[in-house]
Amino acid sequence: MVTVTVKLPADIAAKIEAEARARHVPKSVLIRDSLQQRYAPLPASRKKHPAPTIFDRTRHLAGSVRLAPRDLSSNKKHLEGLGA
């Protein structure tokens, strides 16, 4: 195993200490278990249906601006004066 040193806010450290005492386990076990749960491989159901992308969530907005030129993002004349 690799050793990692982390600075924690006092309130979180106190919660970990209390939980470790209540469970009669070292603090490192609690922290390791929490990290293993957080970074565990995705379940098969989640792999089949990944979280929606930002495009998936905003798809209904695509093309909703009627007053803009159709080639706004591709025609360089619309980009003059923008950026450095």
C-alpha positions in Angstrom: 0.0 0.0 0.0 1.0 3.6 -0.6 1.0 6.1 2.3 -0.8 9.4 1.7 -0.9 12.3 4.0 -3.9 14.6 4.0 -4.8 17.7 5.9 -8.5 17.8 7.0 -10.7 20.4 8.6 -11.0 19.9 12.3 -14.7 19.1 12.1 -14.2 16.3 9.6 -11.3 14.9 11.5 -13.4 14.9 14.7 -16.2 13.0 12.9 -13.8 10.4 11.6 -12.3 10.0 15.1 -15.7 9.5 16.6 -16.8 7.0 14.0 -13.6 5.0 14.3 -14.0 4.9 18.1 -17.7 3.8 17.8 -16.8 1.0 15.3 -13.6 0.0 17.1 -11.5 0.4 13.9 -8.5 2.6 13.0 -9.3 5.8 11.2 -7.3 4.6 8.2 -9.8 1.8 7.8 -12.7 4.2 7.7 -11.0 6.5 5.2 -9.8 3.6 3.0 -13.3 2.1 2.9 -14.8 5.5 2.0 -12.3 6.0 -0.8 -12.9 2.4 -2.1 -16.7 3.0 -2.2 -16.2 6.4 -4.0 -13.8 5.0 -6.6 -15.3 1.5 -7.0 -15.9 0.4 -10.6 -19.3 1.4 -12.0 -22.0 -1.2 -11.8 -23.0 -2.8 -15.1 -26.3 -1.0 -15.1 -24.5 2.4 -14.9 -22.1 1.4 -17.7 -25.1 0.7 -20.0 -26.7 3.9 -19.2 -24.0 6.5 -18.4 -24.9 9.9 -16.9 -26.3 12.3 -19.5 -23.8 14.7 -21.1 -24.3 18.5 -21.1 -25.4 18.2 -24.7 -28.0 15.6 -23.8 -29.4 18.0 -21.2 -29.5 21.0 -23.5 -30.3 19.4 -26.8 -33.7 21.1 -26.8 -31.9 24.5 -26.9 -29.9 23.7 -30.1 -31.2 25.9 -32.9 -33.5 27.8 -30.6 -31.9 31.3 -31.4 -33.8 32.5 -34.5 -32.1 35.9 -35.0 -28.5 34.6 -35.3 -26.9 33.8 -38.6 -26.9 30.1 -39.5 -23.1 30.1 -40.0 -22.3 32.0 -36.7 -19.8 29.5 -35.5 -18.1 28.7 -38.8 -18.0 31.9 -40.8 -14.8 33.9 -39.9 -16.5 37.3 -40.7 -18.7 36.8 -37.6 -15.6 36.1 -35.5 -13.7 39.3 -36.4 -12.7 41.3 -33.4 -13.2 38.4 -30.9 -10.3 37.0 -28.9 -6.7 38.1 -29.1 
